[in-house]
Amino acid sequence: MKSRRHKAFLLGLGLDNEDGHKRITQSERFCIAGGSEETHGRMTETVVKTMEHLDDRGKKLEEVEAHELRDILHQNTPA
């Protein structure tokens, strides 16, 4: 019997957009939608750095436990 591999995908939603701009940044592993220019930029930077972190360690998103992903996202969030 074949084992099914689950595909993981991150979705980030910014809810503080008051300027009317529609912002979407996407790749095959994540999508960031909405938010003010600042919020959208911070979310995008966090997720890109997180994906680089995983790549550097040879891990795929679907291989990381939720608590580990949370910690990596927190480490990569700009100050």
Secondary structure, DSSP 8 states (H G I E B T S, - for coil): ---------EEEEE----S----EEE-SSEEEEE--HHHHHHHHHHHHHHHHHHHHTT--GGGS-HHHHHHHHHHTS--
